[in-house]
Amino acid sequence: MGVSKLKTALLCAVLSTAALSTVPAQADGLKCEPGETYIMNVMVSGHPYWVPVYQGFKQAAEAFGCETVFSGTPDYDITKQIASFEQDMVKQPAGVLLHPMQSDPFIEPIDRAVDSGTQIVTFAADSPKSKRSAYITSDNLAEAKFAAEEIVKQIGDSGEYAVLENPGQSNHDLRVTALVSYMEEHYPNMKLVGRQATNQDSNAAYRATASILQANPNLGALWIPEAGSAEGAVAAVLEAEAEVLIMHADITPTTLEHIKAGNIHMALNPNQGMQGFMGFMATFLAAHSDVFDPFNDYKVSGYNPVQIPYVDNGFAVITKENADSFDLNTYMEGRDPS
């Protein structure tokens, strides 16, 4: 279901519930009880990407009188993120909006949380084999196709390109593998000359890009699935004084400045505020599923009737022309970051 359709469905749910004045349990269902809390859990918690996501999460929660907590681990470490998730469960939240660093290691913790009464929704990265009730993300396949077409538009259909990647994180994997596959299918004369894992480490990305440039002096373009590695890559390209078109997904204040300066061609940035807003709505509705009685077998099967397999929160194309609209400091003026 797309964002527009989900918005319509949510509006209908609210209006329908309000109209059922003869059924007090339903009429009073779409609001939080005092102290009802929802948590957003991430890895690399200090990354600026999460800030607008959490703002959207909070804005939606406030509309329903709910409490929110930002949680996770500052490390790029699956064991530490799972530990932080387990600590969140001790607080017995109504729901958690989770960005799982890796899919499979989170299956058991998610399932155990759901079985204990906490609803889990994933965002940006997924754990599809778990009991999570919804998944909110941008369309990584569409991002990869857009990036591939833009690269070909700028350097031609017979150039050399390279990619950096972060194996194991589902959204980053898709952004890379889909672009490579698209190039192979539609532009067979485009040559992939470098593919190195950098795991969101700007220093690793700097070294990897410098190595690729040294081995491939005709490198024309570089695609990167996130902004942390893009910071290191652009430093290596500038140091080598190379003419390489750089495109990446997500955004940081540093890469935004490089876009303004013309050092990075463009970024494809998920609509972070919508990601958090719709993420909260999906989590909240899963926790308040008693207001919904669908025509299916959920009562005998025992699963939560609010299941949203995929919501596309959309993405923006950031260039020099519109970069000011993505200034995080400006956005956060007058807002409570906690």
C-alpha positions as CSV (number, residue, x, y, z in Angstrom):
1,M,0.0,0.0,0.0
2,G,1.4,3.4,-0.9
3,V,1.6,6.4,1.4
4,S,-1.5,8.1,-0.1
5,K,-3.6,5.0,0.2
6,L,-2.5,4.4,3.8
7,K,-3.3,8.0,4.7
8,T,-6.8,7.5,3.3
9,A,-7.2,4.2,5.2
10,L,-6.0,5.8,8.5
11,L,-8.4,8.8,8.0
12,C,-11.3,6.4,7.3
13,A,-10.4,4.4,10.4
14,V,-10.4,7.6,12.6
15,L,-13.7,8.9,11.1
16,S,-15.4,5.5,11.4
17,T,-14.3,5.1,15.0
18,A,-15.6,8.5,15.9
19,A,-18.9,7.7,14.3
20,L,-19.4,4.6,16.4
21,S,-20.7,6.6,19.4
22,T,-22.8,3.6,20.5
23,V,-19.7,1.5,21.0
24,P,-17.6,3.3,23.6
25,A,-14.7,0.9,23.5
26,Q,-14.1,1.6,19.9
27,A,-14.9,5.3,20.1
28,D,-12.3,5.8,22.8
29,G,-9.8,3.4,21.3
30,L,-7.6,5.6,19.2
31,K,-5.7,7.4,22.0
32,C,-3.0,6.5,24.5
33,E,-3.6,5.6,28.1
34,P,-1.6,7.7,30.6
35,G,2.0,6.6,30.5
36,E,1.6,4.5,27.3
37,T,5.0,4.6,25.7
38,Y,6.4,3.9,22.2
39,I,10.1,3.5,21.6
40,M,12.2,4.1,18.5
41,N,15.3,1.9,18.5
42,V,18.3,2.3,16.1
43,M,22.0,1.5,15.6
44,V,24.6,4.3,15.3
45,S,22.2,6.4,17.4
46,G,24.3,9.6,17.0
47,H,23.8,9.6,13.2
48,P,21.9,12.7,12.0
49,Y,19.7,10.6,9.8
50,W,17.6,9.6,12.8
51,V,16.8,13.1,13.9
52,P,14.0,14.0,11.4
53,V,12.7,10.4,11.7
54,Y,12.3,10.7,15.4
55,Q,10.7,14.2,15.0
56,G,8.0,12.6,12.7
57,F,7.6,9.8,15.2
58,K,7.1,12.3,18.1
59,Q,4.7,14.5,16.1
60,A,2.4,11.6,15.4
61,A,2.6,10.4,19.0
62,E,1.8,13.8,20.5
63,A,-1.4,13.8,18.4
64,F,-2.6,10.7,20.2
65,G,-1.4,11.7,23.7
66,C,1.4,9.1,23.7
67,E,4.9,9.1,25.3
68,T,8.0,8.4,23.2
69,V,11.6,7.4,23.8
70,F,14.6,7.4,21.5
71,S,16.8,4.4,22.1
72,G,19.5,2.2,20.6
73,T,23.3,1.9,20.5
74,P,25.9,4.4,19.3
75,D,27.8,1.5,17.8
76,Y,27.6,-0.2,14.4
77,D,27.3,-3.5,16.3
78,I,24.4,-6.0,16.0
79,T,25.1,-7.5,19.4
80,K,24.9,-4.2,21.1
81,Q,21.8,-3.1,19.3
82,I,20.0,-6.3,20.3
83,A,21.1,-5.7,23.9
84,S,19.6,-2.2,23.7
85,F,16.4,-3.7,22.3
86,E,16.2,-6.2,25.2
87,Q,16.7,-3.3,27.6
88,D,13.8,-1.5,26.0
89,M,11.6,-4.6,26.5
90,V,12.1,-4.3,30.3
91,K,10.2,-1.0,30.1
92,Q,7.2,-2.9,28.6
93,P,6.4,-0.4,25.9
94,A,3.2,-0.6,23.8
95,G,5.3,-0.7,20.7
96,V,8.7,-0.2,19.1
97,L,9.7,1.3,15.8
98,L,12.9,-0.6,15.0
99,H,15.6,-0.2,12.5
100,P,17.3,-3.6,12.6
101,M,20.9,-3.5,11.6
102,Q,20.6,-7.1,10.3
103,S,17.5,-9.1,9.5
104,D,18.0,-12.6,10.8
105,P,19.6,-11.9,14.2
106,F,16.6,-9.9,15.1
107,I,14.0,-12.6,14.4
108,E,14.0,-14.2,17.8
109,P,14.1,-10.9,19.8
110,I,11.3,-9.4,17.7
111,D,9.1,-12.6,18.0
112,R,9.6,-12.7,21.8
113,A,8.7,-9.1,22.1
114,V,5.5,-9.5,20.1
115,D,4.6,-12.7,22.0
116,S,4.9,-10.7,25.3
117,G,2.6,-8.0,24.0
118,T,4.8,-5.3,22.5
119,Q,4.1,-4.5,18.9
120,I,7.1,-4.1,16.5
121,V,7.3,-2.2,13.3
122,T,10.5,-2.0,11.2
123,F,11.7,0.9,9.2
124,A,14.4,1.6,6.6
125,A,15.8,-1.9,7.1
126,D,13.6,-5.0,7.7
127,S,13.4,-8.4,9.4
128,P,10.8,-9.9,7.1
129,K,10.8,-13.4,8.7
130,S,9.9,-12.0,12.1
131,K,6.5,-11.3,13.6
132,R,6.8,-7.5,13.0
133,S,3.5,-6.1,11.9
134,A,4.6,-3.5,9.3
135,Y,7.6,-2.2,7.4
136,I,8.1,1.4,6.5
137,T,10.8,2.4,4.0
138,S,11.6,4.2,0.8
139,D,11.6,2.2,-2.4
140,N,15.2,1.0,-2.6
141,L,14.7,-0.5,-6.0
142,A,13.4,2.8,-7.3
143,E,16.3,4.6,-5.8
144,A,18.8,2.3,-7.5
145,K,17.1,2.6,-10.9
146,F,17.1,6.4,-10.5
147,A,20.7,6.4,-9.6
148,A,21.7,4.2,-12.5
149,E,19.8,6.3,-15.0
150,E,21.3,9.5,-13.7
151,I,24.8,8.1,-13.9
152,V,24.3,7.0,-17.5
153,K,22.8,10.4,-18.3
154,Q,25.8,12.2,-16.9
155,I,28.7,10.0,-18.1
156,G,27.3,8.0,-21.0
157,D,26.4,4.4,-21.3
158,S,29.9,2.9,-21.8
159,G,31.8,4.3,-18.8
160,E,33.3,2.9,-15.7
161,Y,31.6,3.0,-12.3
162,A,32.2,1.6,-8.8
163,V,30.1,1.0,-5.7
164,L,30.7,1.0,-1.9
165,E,28.5,-1.2,0.2
166,N,27.5,-2.4,3.7
167,P,26.7,-6.1,3.4
168,G,24.0,-7.4,5.7
169,Q,21.9,-4.3,6.0
170,S,18.8,-5.0,3.8
171,N,18.1,-1.5,2.5
172,H,21.8,-0.8,1.7
173,D,22.2,-4.2,0.0
174,L,19.2,-3.5,-2.2
175,R,20.5,-0.1,-3.2
176,V,23.7,-1.7,-4.4
177,T,22.7,-5.0,-5.9
178,A,19.7,-3.5,-7.7
179,L,21.9,-0.8,-9.3
180,V,24.4,-3.3,-10.5
181,S,21.7,-5.6,-11.8
182,Y,20.0,-2.7,-13.6
183,M,23.2,-1.7,-15.3
184,E,24.0,-5.2,-16.4
185,E,20.5,-5.6,-17.9
186,H,20.0,-2.2,-19.5
187,Y,23.5,-0.8,-20.0
188,P,25.9,-3.8,-20.7
189,N,28.7,-1.5,-21.8
190,M,28.9,0.1,-18.4
191,K,31.8,-1.5,-16.5
192,L,31.8,-2.2,-12.8
193,V,35.4,-1.7,-11.8
194,G,35.2,-1.6,-8.0
195,R,33.0,-2.9,-5.3
196,Q,34.2,-2.6,-1.7
197,A,32.5,-2.9,1.7
198,T,32.9,0.2,3.9
199,N,30.2,-0.4,6.5
200,Q,29.3,3.3,7.0
201,D,32.9,4.0,8.1
202,S,34.1,7.2,6.4
203,N,37.8,6.3,7.0
204,A,37.3,2.9,5.4
205,A,35.4,4.6,2.5
206,Y,38.3,7.0,2.0
207,R,40.8,4.2,1.8
208,A,38.6,2.1,-0.5
209,T,37.9,5.0,-2.9
210,A,41.6,5.9,-3.0
211,S,42.4,2.3,-3.9
212,I,39.7,2.2,-6.6
213,L,40.9,5.5,-8.1
214,Q,44.5,4.3,-8.2
215,A,43.6,1.1,-10.0
216,N,41.0,2.7,-12.3
217,P,42.1,6.2,-13.5
218,N,39.1,6.3,-15.9
219,L,36.5,5.8,-13.2
220,G,33.5,7.9,-14.1
221,A,31.0,7.5,-11.3
222,L,30.6,6.2,-7.7
223,W,27.4,5.0,-6.1
224,I,27.2,4.8,-2.3
225,P,24.2,3.4,-0.4
226,E,24.5,5.8,2.6
227,A,26.0,9.1,3.5
228,G,28.7,8.2,6.1
229,S,30.8,6.4,3.4
230,A,30.1,9.2,1.0
231,E,31.9,11.6,3.4
232,G,35.1,9.5,3.1
233,A,34.7,8.9,-0.6
234,V,34.4,12.6,-1.6
235,A,37.5,13.4,0.4
236,A,39.5,10.8,-1.5
237,V,38.2,12.0,-4.9
238,L,39.0,15.7,-4.0
239,E,42.5,14.7,-2.8
240,A,43.2,12.8,-6.1
241,E,41.8,15.7,-8.1
242,A,39.7,13.2,-10.0
243,E,36.7,13.9,-12.2
244,V,34.3,11.4,-10.6
245,L,30.5,11.8,-10.4
246,I,29.4,10.9,-6.8
247,M,25.9,9.9,-5.9
248,H,24.7,8.5,-2.6
249,A,21.6,7.7,-0.6
250,D,20.7,9.5,2.6
251,I,22.2,12.8,3.7
252,T,24.4,14.3,6.5
253,P,25.3,17.9,7.1
254,T,28.7,17.2,5.7
255,T,27.5,15.6,2.4
256,L,24.9,18.4,2.1
257,E,27.7,21.0,2.1
258,H,29.6,19.0,-0.5
259,I,26.4,19.0,-2.7
260,K,26.2,22.8,-2.3
261,A,29.8,23.1,-3.3
262,G,29.4,20.8,-6.3
263,N,31.6,18.1,-5.0
264,I,28.8,15.6,-4.8
265,H,26.4,15.4,-7.8
266,M,23.2,14.5,-5.8
267,A,21.8,12.5,-3.0
268,L,18.6,10.4,-2.9
269,N,17.1,11.0,0.6
270,P,14.2,9.0,2.1
271,N,11.4,11.2,3.4
272,Q,12.6,10.9,7.0
273,G,9.8,12.8,8.7
274,M,7.2,10.7,6.9
275,Q,9.1,7.6,7.7
276,G,8.9,8.4,11.4
277,F,5.3,9.6,11.2
278,M,3.9,6.6,9.3
279,G,6.1,4.3,11.4
280,F,4.4,5.5,14.6
281,M,1.0,5.3,13.1
282,A,1.6,1.6,12.0
283,T,3.0,0.8,15.5
284,F,0.1,2.6,17.3
285,L,-2.6,0.9,15.2
286,A,-1.0,-2.5,15.8
287,A,-1.1,-1.8,19.5
288,H,-4.7,-0.7,19.3
289,S,-5.9,-3.4,16.9
290,D,-9.0,-4.0,19.1
291,V,-10.7,-1.1,17.2
292,F,-10.5,-3.1,14.0
293,D,-12.4,-6.3,13.1
294,P,-11.4,-7.3,9.5
295,F,-13.0,-10.0,7.4
296,N,-10.4,-12.7,7.8
297,D,-9.2,-15.5,10.1
298,Y,-7.2,-13.5,12.6
299,K,-9.3,-14.6,15.6
300,V,-8.6,-18.3,15.1
301,S,-5.1,-17.8,13.6
302,G,-4.0,-15.6,16.5
303,Y,-2.1,-12.9,14.5
304,N,-2.5,-9.2,14.9
305,P,-5.1,-8.0,12.3
306,V,-3.2,-4.8,11.6
307,Q,-0.6,-6.1,9.1
308,I,1.1,-3.6,6.7
309,P,3.7,-5.5,4.7
310,Y,5.1,-2.4,3.1
311,V,4.7,1.4,3.1
312,D,6.7,3.5,0.7
313,N,7.6,6.8,2.5
314,G,9.1,8.3,-0.7
315,F,12.4,9.9,-1.4
316,A,13.7,13.3,-2.4
317,V,16.4,14.1,-4.9
318,I,18.8,16.6,-3.3
319,T,20.8,18.9,-5.6
320,K,22.6,22.2,-5.3
321,E,19.3,23.9,-6.2
322,N,17.2,22.6,-3.3
323,A,19.9,21.7,-0.7
324,D,18.9,24.5,1.7
325,S,15.6,22.8,2.3
326,F,17.5,19.9,3.9
327,D,19.5,21.9,6.4
328,L,19.1,19.9,9.7
329,N,20.1,22.8,11.9
330,T,17.4,25.0,10.3
331,Y,14.8,22.3,10.6
332,M,15.6,21.8,14.3
333,E,15.3,25.4,15.3
334,G,12.8,25.6,18.1
335,R,12.3,21.8,18.2
336,D,12.9,19.6,21.2
337,P,15.5,16.9,20.1
338,S,14.7,14.5,23.0
